[in-house]
Amino acid sequence: MTDHRNIYLKMKPLTEARRILMDAFPAQDRLAVETVDVIHAVGRVLAEPVFAQMSSPNFHAAAMDGIAVAAESTFGAGEATPKTLAVGQDAFYVNTGHVMPPDTNAVIMIENVRETADSQTNTRQVTIEAPVFPWQNVRRIGEDIVATELVYPRNQKISPYDLGALISAGIFKVAVWKKPLFFIQPTGSEIVDHQDVKTHGLIPGQVIDSNSHMLGKLVESCGGRAVRNVVIKDDLEQITIAIRTAAEGDSDILFILGGSSAGSMDFSRQVIADLGEVLVHGVTMMPGKPVIIGKIGGKPAFGIPGYPVSAIIVFDQMIRPLINAMLHQPDPPEQVIQVMPSKKIPSKLGVEEFLRVKLGAVGDTIVATPLPRGAGCITSFTEADGIIRIPNHIEGIPDNQPTSATLLRPLHEIQNTIVAVGSHDNTLDVLADLIRARTSRVSISSSHVGSMGGLMAIKKGLCHVAGTHLLNPDDGSYNISYLKKYLPDTPIRLVHLVQRDQGLIIRPGNPKHIQGIEDLARKDLTFINRQSGSGTRILLDFKLDQLGLLNSDITGYENEEFTHMAVAVAVLSGAADSGLGIYAAAKALNLDFIPVVTESYDLVIPEEYFETEKIRLLLSVIRSDAFISRVEQLGGYHTHHTGEVIWSNQG
């Protein structure tokens, strides 16, 4: 069988790819017009101008509670020269919104009148001590809207406020642009529908289709409609039939999900080329590089990469602007702020990278911590607060260099974020959840760079809290000796969070019969390590030194992960036979565990933030019964001194 592969020979820069797309599909009159009831018009875009059918208000209306009068009858009234008006003849009681009585043109507020009675004629009277001018405290006909005037021009996007104005103007139906209809075709022999997984389960090699549903909702959020076809396996003929049928139907834009890369079973390019024309295959951006832009029957056709983050970036950078252009709407402006990366960020030359980052305000600085860069890591978008765009002509961002980030969340949320940097622990997830349970105003953002990385972040002023569990091999103590050495001049407090059991995570049933650290030198075992600078790595090196073992004796010593859960997943998947981590991670994935040590996991908090509202909230949660109960349920934790300040340094 011949291995046919797509090769990207002419990748385009993002700006050029967008220009090609917009030039190929000009917005004018691409969409039909439909008439809808005005109450269903919110979020729609007017295809024709709208003129008022009636005035608002359509009668002279009292704007205050009081008495309606002819203003001329009040002229000359004063404290020394009060005037008396007969109720029902010269003055008429009205409430706000009432029709003004005939021959009246002003309202005197009720608090400015004094009622009396004429004993001779037995009539009610009011006395006033100040005049009013014509139309004072009156809403005249057409004060808001005048019949026949333009209410909204074409291409106005209708808001809930606009709906009120339209109805007030007597407009009950409006002409709007039809929502662009997207045909979404998920493809791939490995792709399964989530409904099938509910019924039959998921087997190794299968991937649940999430992209088609996610993209459909993104389309709807921009004012479009989406129709999702059933998943089609990697079959050129079947995919071609589905796309041809959609192109000949009512669809305005065509999506082929998956199969846009250079694999032998990637058919998106061929389908688009056979049915129409390929305009672009490959854009110099990451994620999203394999995207295909084409034209079938005069309609835009996209080959969307299968990785979720790639699909999101392609949508944001190309498809959202196309929808806005079709609906005659401007691209919404991005909010860009200056941020300080928490560490050096390398990047590839020749590719514009969209790096997802967590953000938090530490003092006057917005700190940016990179999230996982893999295009398949959808959580790198769900957890992201912003995106740093690294241009294709530089090799990343060096230490201590501010850069720009586009916000994905409101700035006030970022300013109310507790920035935690340092060693990973599962209890941080419990903290994050319980803080959000207390208040929606404050959140915690934790990034896992190891214990030493956390101390360096404290030193640079780039975090509020650093998690640490650094063993002093000389006396078996934790953390304090490192704080004295690396942060001697930094006012800080050390808060004990938990003691936790650390040991070897192994597969269920211990099939390799691992007994302890000494077995890691066996040639039939593969190890998964934590990153350099982590407390777990320091513990491992200490134990190896005690046993007289070298790093080179351990197969897999150089293979690193950044969290205990990632180590546990590596063991669960068979990528490693063992890894050093906490008991809670092993328990969470039903793995076996060989205890090695019980260690202290503490939080380093700079003195300048210790009494802030955010840190007071953090400490209150740590000391709560709810936190201690949740932590103990994880297993392998001890909470006898949780929340205590165990050491401080005033610098």
C-alpha positions as CSV (number, residue, x, y, z in Angstrom):
1,M,0.0,0.0,0.0
2,T,1.4,3.4,-1.0
3,D,1.9,5.8,1.9
4,H,0.4,9.1,0.6
5,R,1.1,12.0,2.9
6,N,0.3,15.7,2.7
7,I,3.5,17.8,2.8
8,Y,3.3,21.5,3.8
9,L,5.4,23.3,1.2
10,K,3.9,26.7,1.3
11,M,2.9,27.6,4.9
12,K,1.6,31.1,5.3
13,P,2.2,33.6,8.1
14,L,-1.0,34.2,10.1
15,T,-1.6,37.8,8.8
16,E,-1.2,36.6,5.2
17,A,-3.5,33.6,5.7
18,R,-6.2,35.9,7.2
19,R,-5.9,38.3,4.2
20,I,-6.3,35.4,1.8
21,L,-9.4,34.2,3.6
22,M,-11.0,37.6,3.7
23,D,-10.2,38.4,0.1
24,A,-11.6,35.1,-1.0
25,F,-14.9,35.6,0.8
26,P,-15.9,39.3,0.9
27,A,-18.8,39.9,3.3
28,Q,-21.2,41.8,1.1
29,D,-24.5,40.1,0.8
30,R,-23.2,36.6,1.6
31,L,-26.2,36.0,3.9
32,A,-29.9,36.0,3.1
33,V,-32.4,38.2,5.0
34,E,-35.2,37.0,7.2
35,T,-37.9,38.7,9.2
36,V,-38.3,37.8,12.8
37,D,-40.6,38.9,15.7
38,V,-38.9,41.7,17.5
39,I,-38.9,39.8,20.8
40,H,-36.6,37.2,19.2
41,A,-34.3,39.8,17.7
42,V,-31.8,40.2,20.6
43,G,-28.4,39.1,19.4
44,R,-29.4,39.4,15.8
45,V,-28.0,41.9,13.3
46,L,-30.4,44.2,11.4
47,A,-30.2,43.8,7.6
48,E,-32.3,46.9,7.0
49,P,-32.7,50.3,8.8
50,V,-35.5,50.6,11.3
51,F,-37.8,53.7,11.4
52,A,-40.2,54.5,14.3
53,Q,-43.8,53.7,13.6
54,M,-45.0,55.8,16.5
55,S,-43.8,58.4,18.9
56,S,-42.7,57.6,22.5
57,P,-44.4,58.8,24.5
58,N,-47.4,59.2,22.2
59,F,-49.2,61.6,24.6
60,H,-48.1,64.5,26.9
61,A,-47.4,62.7,30.2
62,A,-46.9,63.9,33.8
63,A,-43.3,63.3,34.8
64,M,-43.9,63.9,38.5
65,D,-46.7,63.4,41.1
66,G,-48.4,66.7,41.7
67,I,-50.9,69.1,40.1
68,A,-51.1,69.9,36.4
69,V,-51.6,73.5,35.5
70,A,-51.3,76.0,32.7
71,A,-47.9,77.4,33.4
72,E,-49.1,80.9,32.6
73,S,-51.5,80.8,35.5
74,T,-48.6,80.5,37.9
75,F,-46.6,83.5,36.7
76,G,-46.0,86.0,39.5
77,A,-46.3,83.5,42.4
78,G,-43.8,84.0,45.2
79,E,-43.4,83.7,48.9
80,A,-44.7,87.2,49.4
81,T,-47.3,86.9,46.6
82,P,-48.7,83.3,46.8
83,K,-51.3,82.3,44.3
84,T,-54.4,80.2,44.9
85,L,-55.7,77.8,42.2
86,A,-59.1,76.0,42.2
87,V,-58.7,72.2,42.1
88,G,-60.6,70.8,39.0
89,Q,-60.7,74.2,37.4
90,D,-57.2,75.7,37.4
91,A,-55.3,72.7,38.9
92,F,-55.6,68.9,38.4
93,Y,-54.1,66.2,40.6
94,V,-51.9,63.8,38.5
95,N,-49.5,61.0,39.1
96,T,-46.4,60.2,37.2
97,G,-47.2,58.8,33.8
98,H,-50.8,60.2,33.7
99,V,-52.1,61.9,30.6
100,M,-51.9,65.7,31.0
101,P,-55.4,67.2,31.2
102,P,-56.5,69.5,28.4
103,D,-55.1,73.1,28.4
104,T,-52.3,72.2,30.9
105,N,-48.6,72.2,30.1
106,A,-46.7,71.9,33.4
107,V,-46.7,69.9,36.7
108,I,-46.1,71.4,40.1
109,M,-44.5,68.7,42.4
110,I,-46.8,67.7,45.2
111,E,-44.4,68.7,47.9
112,N,-44.6,72.3,46.6
113,V,-48.3,72.8,47.0
114,R,-50.5,73.4,50.0
115,E,-54.2,72.5,49.8
116,T,-56.8,74.7,51.4
117,A,-60.6,75.0,51.2
118,D,-62.8,78.0,50.3
119,S,-65.4,78.0,53.1
120,Q,-67.8,80.2,51.1
121,T,-67.9,78.1,47.9
122,N,-67.0,74.8,49.6
123,T,-64.3,74.1,46.9
124,R,-60.8,72.7,47.2
125,Q,-57.9,75.0,46.5
126,V,-54.2,74.8,46.4
127,T,-51.7,77.6,47.2
128,I,-48.4,77.9,45.4
129,E,-45.4,80.1,46.2
130,A,-43.4,79.7,43.0
131,P,-44.1,79.7,39.3
132,V,-43.4,76.9,36.8
133,F,-42.4,77.3,33.2
134,P,-44.2,75.7,30.2
135,W,-43.5,71.9,30.0
136,Q,-41.8,71.8,33.3
137,N,-42.0,68.2,34.8
138,V,-43.8,67.0,31.6
139,R,-42.8,64.3,29.1
140,R,-44.0,65.7,25.8
141,I,-45.1,63.6,22.8
142,G,-42.0,62.3,21.1
143,E,-39.6,63.3,23.9
144,D,-37.8,59.9,23.5
145,I,-38.7,58.8,19.9
146,V,-40.5,60.7,17.1
147,A,-42.5,58.7,14.6
148,T,-40.7,58.2,11.2
149,E,-37.2,59.0,12.7
150,L,-34.4,56.4,12.3
151,V,-34.2,54.2,15.4
152,Y,-31.3,52.0,14.3
153,P,-29.3,51.8,11.1
154,R,-28.7,48.5,9.3
155,N,-26.0,46.2,10.7
156,Q,-26.9,47.2,14.3
157,K,-26.6,44.2,16.6
158,I,-29.7,44.2,18.8
159,S,-29.1,44.3,22.6
160,P,-31.8,43.8,25.3
161,Y,-31.8,47.6,25.7
162,D,-32.4,48.0,22.0
163,L,-35.4,45.7,22.2
164,G,-37.1,48.1,24.6
165,A,-36.6,51.0,22.2
166,L,-37.9,49.0,19.2
167,I,-41.1,48.0,21.0
168,S,-41.6,51.6,22.3
169,A,-41.3,52.8,18.7
170,G,-44.1,50.5,17.6
171,I,-41.8,48.1,15.7
172,F,-42.9,44.5,16.1
173,K,-41.0,42.8,13.3
174,V,-37.5,43.4,12.0
175,A,-35.4,42.2,9.0
176,V,-32.2,40.6,10.1
177,W,-29.3,38.7,8.5
178,K,-29.8,35.0,8.6
179,K,-27.4,33.3,11.0
180,P,-24.6,31.7,9.0
181,L,-25.0,28.0,9.0
182,F,-22.0,25.8,9.7
183,F,-21.7,22.2,8.7
184,I,-19.4,20.4,11.1
185,Q,-18.1,17.0,10.0
186,P,-16.0,15.1,12.7
187,T,-13.7,12.5,11.1
188,G,-11.3,9.9,12.3
189,S,-11.3,6.1,12.8
190,E,-10.3,6.7,16.5
191,I,-13.1,9.2,17.1
192,V,-16.3,8.1,19.0
193,D,-19.4,10.0,20.1
194,H,-19.8,10.6,23.8
195,Q,-23.3,8.9,23.7
196,D,-21.6,5.7,22.4
197,V,-19.1,5.9,25.2
198,K,-22.0,6.2,27.7
199,T,-23.4,2.9,26.3
200,H,-20.3,0.9,25.4
201,G,-17.4,2.5,27.3
202,L,-14.1,3.7,25.9
203,I,-11.4,1.3,24.8
204,P,-7.7,2.1,24.4
205,G,-7.1,4.0,21.1
206,Q,-10.5,5.6,21.1
207,V,-10.9,9.4,21.5
208,I,-14.2,11.0,22.5
209,D,-15.3,13.7,20.0
210,S,-15.4,17.0,21.9
211,N,-14.2,19.3,19.2
212,S,-17.4,19.3,17.1
213,H,-19.6,20.2,20.1
214,M,-17.1,22.8,21.4
215,L,-16.9,24.4,17.9
216,G,-20.6,24.3,17.5
217,K,-21.1,26.4,20.7
218,L,-18.3,28.8,19.6
219,V,-20.2,29.3,16.4
220,E,-23.4,30.0,18.3
221,S,-21.6,32.4,20.6
222,C,-20.7,34.5,17.5
223,G,-24.2,34.6,16.1
224,G,-24.1,31.5,13.8
225,R,-25.8,28.1,13.7
226,A,-24.2,24.8,13.6
227,V,-25.3,21.4,12.3
228,R,-23.1,18.5,13.3
229,N,-23.0,15.3,11.2
230,V,-22.2,11.9,12.6
231,V,-18.6,10.9,13.0
232,I,-17.1,9.4,9.8
233,K,-14.1,7.1,10.0
234,D,-11.0,7.7,7.9
235,D,-12.7,7.0,4.6
236,L,-12.0,9.4,1.7
237,E,-15.2,8.5,-0.3
238,Q,-17.6,8.8,2.7
239,I,-16.1,12.2,3.8
240,T,-16.2,13.5,0.2
241,I,-19.9,12.5,-0.1
242,A,-20.8,14.2,3.2
243,I,-19.0,17.5,2.3
244,R,-20.3,17.6,-1.3
245,T,-23.9,17.1,0.0
246,A,-23.4,19.9,2.6
247,A,-21.8,22.2,0.0
248,E,-24.8,21.7,-2.3
249,G,-27.3,22.4,0.5
250,D,-28.0,25.4,2.8
251,S,-24.7,25.4,4.6
252,D,-22.7,28.6,4.5
253,I,-19.4,27.3,5.9
254,L,-17.9,23.8,6.0
255,F,-15.8,22.3,8.7
256,I,-13.9,19.0,8.4
257,L,-12.5,18.2,11.9
258,G,-9.3,16.1,11.9
259,G,-7.3,14.9,9.0
260,S,-5.7,18.2,8.2
261,S,-2.1,17.2,9.0
262,A,0.5,15.2,7.0
263,G,-0.5,11.7,8.0
264,S,-1.3,8.9,5.4
265,M,-4.9,8.9,6.6
266,D,-5.4,12.6,6.7
267,F,-7.9,13.3,3.9
268,S,-9.2,16.9,4.5
269,R,-6.8,18.5,2.0
270,Q,-7.7,16.0,-0.7
271,V,-11.5,16.3,-0.1
272,I,-11.3,20.1,-0.4
273,A,-9.0,19.9,-3.5
274,D,-11.2,17.4,-5.2
275,L,-14.4,19.4,-4.6
276,G,-13.0,22.9,-4.9
277,E,-9.8,24.7,-4.2
278,V,-7.2,24.8,-1.4
279,L,-6.2,28.3,-0.7
280,V,-3.9,27.7,2.3
281,H,-2.5,24.6,3.9
282,G,-0.4,25.3,6.9
283,V,0.0,28.5,8.9
284,T,3.1,29.5,10.8
285,M,1.4,29.5,14.2
286,M,1.4,27.2,17.1
287,P,-1.0,25.6,18.0
288,G,-3.0,25.4,14.8
289,K,-0.3,25.0,12.2
290,P,-2.0,22.3,10.0
291,V,-5.1,24.3,9.3
292,I,-6.5,24.2,5.8
293,I,-8.5,27.1,4.2
294,G,-10.3,26.2,1.0
295,K,-13.3,27.0,-1.2
296,I,-16.0,24.6,-2.3
297,G,-18.9,25.8,-4.4
298,G,-18.0,29.4,-3.5
299,K,-18.3,28.5,0.2
300,P,-15.5,28.7,2.8
301,A,-14.2,25.2,3.7
302,F,-11.8,24.6,6.6
303,G,-9.8,21.6,7.6
304,I,-9.6,22.0,11.4
305,P,-6.7,20.3,13.3
306,G,-7.9,17.5,15.6
307,Y,-6.2,18.8,18.8
308,P,-8.6,20.9,20.9
309,V,-6.3,23.9,21.5
310,S,-5.4,24.0,17.8
311,A,-9.1,24.1,17.0
312,I,-9.7,26.9,19.4
313,I,-6.8,29.0,18.1
314,V,-7.9,28.5,14.5
315,F,-11.4,29.5,15.4
316,D,-10.4,32.7,17.3
317,Q,-7.9,33.8,14.7
318,M,-9.7,33.0,11.5
319,I,-13.3,31.8,11.8
320,R,-14.5,34.3,14.4
321,P,-13.3,37.3,12.2
322,L,-15.0,35.7,9.2
323,I,-18.3,35.3,11.0
324,N,-18.1,39.0,12.2
325,A,-17.4,40.1,8.6
326,M,-20.4,38.1,7.3
327,L,-22.6,39.7,9.9
328,H,-21.1,43.1,9.2
329,Q,-19.8,43.4,12.8
330,P,-16.3,44.6,13.9
331,D,-13.9,42.3,15.7
332,P,-14.2,43.0,19.4
333,P,-11.1,44.8,20.7
334,E,-8.7,42.7,22.7
335,Q,-7.7,43.9,26.2
336,V,-3.9,43.7,26.3
337,I,-1.8,44.3,29.4
338,Q,1.8,44.2,30.4
339,V,2.8,41.1,32.4
340,M,6.0,39.7,33.9
341,P,6.7,36.0,33.1
342,S,7.5,33.9,36.1
343,K,10.4,32.2,34.3
344,K,12.2,32.2,30.9
345,I,10.0,31.2,28.0
346,P,11.7,29.6,25.1
347,S,10.0,29.4,21.7
348,K,10.8,28.3,18.1
349,L,11.9,30.7,15.4
350,G,9.6,30.9,12.4
351,V,6.4,30.1,14.3
352,E,4.1,32.5,16.1
353,E,3.2,30.8,19.4
354,F,0.0,31.4,21.3
355,L,1.1,30.6,24.8
356,R,-1.6,30.1,27.5
357,V,-0.7,31.6,30.8
358,K,-2.1,32.0,34.3
359,L,-2.1,35.6,35.6
360,G,-2.2,37.2,39.0
361,A,-1.5,40.6,40.5
362,V,1.5,40.5,42.9
363,G,2.0,44.0,44.2
364,D,2.0,46.2,41.2
365,T,3.1,43.4,38.8
366,I,0.9,41.1,36.8
367,V,2.7,37.7,36.9
368,A,2.3,35.3,34.0
369,T,3.0,31.6,34.6
370,P,3.0,29.4,31.4
371,L,0.6,26.5,31.2
372,P,1.3,23.2,29.3
373,R,2.0,23.9,25.7
374,G,0.6,20.8,24.1
375,A,-2.1,21.3,21.5
376,G,-4.0,18.4,23.0
377,C,-4.2,20.0,26.5
378,I,-7.7,21.5,26.6
379,T,-7.2,22.4,30.3
380,S,-4.5,24.8,29.2
381,F,-7.3,26.9,27.8
382,T,-9.9,26.3,30.5
383,E,-7.3,27.3,33.2
384,A,-5.8,30.2,31.2
385,D,-6.3,33.8,32.2
386,G,-4.5,35.2,29.1
387,I,-2.4,34.5,26.0
388,I,1.1,35.6,25.3
389,R,1.7,35.8,21.6
390,I,5.4,35.2,20.9
391,P,6.3,36.5,17.4
392,N,7.9,34.2,14.9
393,H,11.1,36.2,14.7
394,I,12.2,35.7,18.3
395,E,13.3,32.6,20.3
396,G,11.2,33.2,23.3
397,I,11.1,35.7,26.2
398,P,14.1,36.0,28.5
399,D,14.0,36.3,32.3
400,N,12.8,39.5,33.9
401,Q,11.5,41.0,30.6
402,P,7.9,42.3,30.6
403,T,5.7,41.3,27.7
404,S,2.2,41.7,26.5
405,A,-0.7,39.4,27.2
406,T,-4.2,39.3,25.8
407,L,-6.8,38.8,28.6
408,L,-9.2,35.9,28.6
409,R,-10.7,36.9,31.9
410,P,-11.7,40.3,33.3
411,L,-8.8,42.2,34.9
412,H,-10.6,42.5,38.3
413,E,-10.6,38.7,38.5
414,I,-6.9,38.6,37.9
415,Q,-6.3,41.2,40.6
416,N,-8.2,39.0,43.1
417,T,-6.1,35.9,42.3
418,I,-3.8,34.3,44.9
419,V,-0.6,33.4,43.0
420,A,0.9,30.2,44.3
421,V,4.2,29.0,42.8
422,G,6.3,26.1,43.9
423,S,5.9,22.4,44.7
424,H,2.8,20.6,43.7
425,D,0.4,19.1,46.2
426,N,-3.1,17.7,45.8
427,T,-4.3,19.8,48.7
428,L,-3.9,22.9,46.6
429,D,-6.8,21.8,44.5
430,V,-8.9,21.4,47.7
431,L,-7.9,24.9,48.7
432,A,-8.9,26.3,45.4
433,D,-12.3,24.7,45.6
434,L,-13.0,25.7,49.2
435,I,-11.9,29.3,48.5
436,R,-14.4,29.5,45.6
437,A,-17.0,28.0,47.9
438,R,-16.5,30.9,50.3
439,T,-16.5,33.7,47.7
440,S,-16.6,34.1,44.0
441,R,-14.4,37.2,44.2
442,V,-11.1,35.4,45.0
443,S,-9.4,32.4,43.4
444,I,-6.1,30.6,43.7
445,S,-3.8,30.0,40.7
446,S,-1.1,27.5,41.4
447,S,1.8,26.7,39.0
448,H,4.2,23.8,39.7
449,V,7.8,24.7,39.3
450,G,9.3,22.8,42.2
451,S,10.1,23.9,45.8
452,M,13.3,25.8,44.7
453,G,11.4,27.5,41.9
454,G,8.9,28.7,44.5
455,L,11.6,30.2,46.7
456,M,13.1,32.0,43.7
457,A,9.6,33.3,42.9
458,I,9.3,34.7,46.4
459,K,12.7,36.3,46.1
460,K,11.8,38.0,42.8
461,G,8.4,39.1,44.2
462,L,6.4,37.0,41.7
463,C,4.0,35.2,44.0
464,H,1.9,35.5,47.2
465,V,2.6,31.9,48.3
466,A,5.2,29.2,47.7
467,G,4.7,25.6,48.5
468,T,7.8,23.8,49.6
469,H,9.1,20.5,51.1
470,L,12.9,20.7,51.0
471,L,14.7,18.2,53.1
472,N,17.9,19.1,54.9
473,P,20.0,15.9,54.6
474,D,22.2,16.9,57.6
475,D,19.5,16.9,60.2
476,G,16.3,15.6,58.5
477,S,14.4,18.9,59.0
478,Y,12.4,20.6,56.3
479,N,12.4,24.0,54.6
480,I,13.8,26.3,57.3
481,S,17.4,25.8,56.5
482,Y,16.7,26.6,52.8
483,L,14.8,29.8,53.8
484,K,17.7,31.0,55.9
485,K,20.1,30.3,53.0
486,Y,18.1,31.6,50.0
487,L,15.8,34.2,51.5
488,P,17.9,35.7,54.4
489,D,16.8,39.3,53.8
490,T,13.2,38.6,52.8
491,P,10.5,39.1,55.5
492,I,8.4,35.9,55.4
493,R,6.4,33.6,57.5
494,L,6.3,29.8,57.1
495,V,2.9,28.2,57.6
496,H,2.6,24.5,58.0
497,L,0.1,23.0,55.6
498,V,0.3,19.2,56.0
499,Q,2.6,16.3,56.7
500,R,2.3,13.8,53.9
501,D,3.5,10.3,53.1
502,Q,6.0,10.2,50.2
503,G,7.1,7.0,48.6
504,L,7.3,4.8,45.5
505,I,4.2,4.7,43.3
506,I,3.9,1.3,41.6
507,R,1.4,-0.7,39.6
508,P,-1.3,-2.6,41.3
509,G,-0.1,-5.9,42.6
510,N,3.5,-4.8,42.3
511,P,4.2,-7.0,39.3
512,K,8.0,-6.1,39.3
513,H,8.3,-7.0,43.0
514,I,9.8,-3.6,44.0
515,Q,10.8,-3.4,47.6
516,G,12.4,0.1,47.9
517,I,14.6,2.8,46.5
518,E,17.5,0.4,46.1
519,D,15.5,-1.6,43.4
520,L,15.4,1.4,41.1
521,A,18.9,0.5,40.0
522,R,17.6,-2.8,38.5
523,K,17.9,-2.8,34.7
524,D,14.4,-4.2,34.2
525,L,12.8,-1.2,35.9
526,T,11.9,2.2,34.3
527,F,11.6,5.2,36.6
528,I,9.8,8.5,36.1
529,N,11.4,11.4,37.9
530,R,10.3,14.9,39.1
531,Q,11.9,18.0,37.7
532,S,15.1,19.4,38.9
533,G,14.7,21.7,41.9
534,S,11.6,19.9,43.2
535,G,11.6,18.7,46.8
536,T,10.8,15.2,45.6
537,R,13.9,15.2,43.3
538,I,16.0,16.4,46.3
539,L,14.6,13.6,48.4
540,L,15.4,11.0,45.7
541,D,19.0,12.3,45.3
542,F,19.4,12.1,49.1
543,K,18.2,8.5,49.3
544,L,20.4,7.5,46.3
545,D,23.4,9.0,48.0
546,Q,22.6,7.2,51.2
547,L,22.6,3.9,49.2
548,G,25.7,4.7,47.2
549,L,23.8,4.8,43.9
550,L,24.5,7.2,41.0
551,N,21.9,9.0,38.9
552,S,23.2,7.1,35.9
553,D,22.3,3.8,37.6
554,I,18.5,4.7,37.3
555,T,16.9,4.0,34.0
556,G,14.6,6.9,33.3
557,Y,16.2,9.3,35.8
558,E,16.2,12.0,33.1
559,N,12.5,11.6,32.4
560,E,10.7,14.4,34.3
561,E,7.1,15.3,35.2
562,F,6.0,18.4,37.1
563,T,3.3,17.0,39.4
564,H,2.6,14.0,41.6
565,M,-0.5,13.2,39.5
566,A,1.6,13.2,36.3
567,V,4.0,10.7,37.9
568,A,1.1,8.5,38.9
569,V,-0.4,8.6,35.4
570,A,2.9,7.6,33.9
571,V,3.0,4.6,36.1
572,L,-0.7,3.8,35.4
573,S,-0.1,4.0,31.7
574,G,2.9,1.7,31.7
575,A,5.3,4.4,30.6
576,A,7.2,3.8,33.9
577,D,7.3,1.0,36.5
578,S,7.7,3.4,39.4
579,G,8.0,7.0,40.4
580,L,8.5,8.9,43.6
581,G,5.4,10.7,44.8
582,I,2.8,11.2,47.4
583,Y,0.3,8.5,48.6
584,A,-2.7,10.6,47.7
585,A,-1.7,10.5,44.0
586,A,-1.3,6.7,44.1
587,K,-4.6,6.3,45.9
588,A,-6.5,8.6,43.4
589,L,-5.5,6.2,40.6
590,N,-5.8,3.0,42.6
591,L,-2.0,2.3,42.4
592,D,0.1,0.6,45.0
593,F,2.5,2.6,47.3
594,I,5.7,1.8,49.2
595,P,6.3,4.4,51.9
596,V,9.7,6.1,52.0
597,V,9.3,9.1,54.3
598,T,6.7,11.4,56.0
599,E,7.6,15.0,55.1
600,S,6.5,18.5,55.9
601,Y,4.8,20.5,53.1
602,D,4.7,24.1,54.1
603,L,3.7,27.5,52.6
604,V,6.1,30.4,52.4
605,I,4.2,33.7,52.6
606,P,5.9,37.1,52.3
607,E,5.2,39.4,55.3
608,E,3.9,42.2,53.0
609,Y,0.9,40.0,51.9
610,F,0.3,38.1,55.2
611,E,-2.4,40.5,56.4
612,T,-4.1,41.1,53.1
613,E,-7.7,40.1,52.6
614,K,-6.7,37.4,50.1
615,I,-4.2,35.7,52.4
616,R,-6.4,36.0,55.5
617,L,-9.1,34.2,53.5
618,L,-6.5,31.5,52.5
619,L,-5.5,30.9,56.1
620,S,-9.1,30.9,57.3
621,V,-9.8,28.1,54.8
622,I,-6.7,26.2,55.7
623,R,-7.7,26.2,59.4
624,S,-11.3,25.2,58.7
625,D,-12.8,21.8,59.6
626,A,-13.9,21.5,56.0
627,F,-10.4,21.7,54.6
628,I,-9.0,19.3,57.2
629,S,-11.8,16.8,56.6
630,R,-11.3,16.9,52.8
631,V,-7.5,16.5,53.1
632,E,-7.8,13.5,55.4
633,Q,-10.1,11.8,52.9
634,L,-7.4,12.0,50.2
635,G,-5.2,9.7,52.3
636,G,-1.6,9.9,53.3
637,Y,-1.9,13.3,55.0
638,H,-1.5,14.3,58.6
639,T,-3.0,17.6,59.8
640,H,-2.0,17.9,63.5
641,H,-0.4,21.3,63.0
642,T,-2.2,22.5,59.8
643,G,-2.4,26.3,59.6
644,E,0.2,27.0,62.3
645,V,2.9,29.7,61.7
646,I,6.0,27.6,62.5
647,W,8.8,30.1,61.6
648,S,9.2,33.7,60.6
649,N,12.0,35.9,59.4
650,Q,11.7,39.6,59.6
651,G,14.6,40.1,57.2
